[in-house]
Amino acid sequence: MCMGVATSNSVLVITFANEKLHEFGDSYRAALQAGYIRVRPVLMTALAMIIGMIPMALGLGEGGEQNAPLGRAIIGGLILATVGTLFLSRPYL
């Protein structure tokens, strides 16, 4: 789940940056424009998934302690993947 959301967010930013690169002709300006415009959709997607995983990560209920580590790992992975998508993908455009 985590890799799927991270990949789709990265594809969203990179595709938009490539469109802006053809429009502007400057990779730095295209990367800044893509990061600025696509930050909200990326954050909304990641936050929806993180908020949805909170009940699983808390491990409430009978047998919930078995799935709690998985929920925590997904939340941590999504946070790191979102930061990576928004800040680390810019130099590679």
TADA-V892465 format. One record per helix or strand. SS is the DSSP state (2 for helix, 1 for strand). FROM is the first residue (numbers start at 0). LEN is the number of residues. Records with the same first field share a line. If there is no record, write none. Layout:
SS->FROM-LEN / FROM-LEN
This chain:
2->1-23 / 26-32 / 63-25 / 89-3
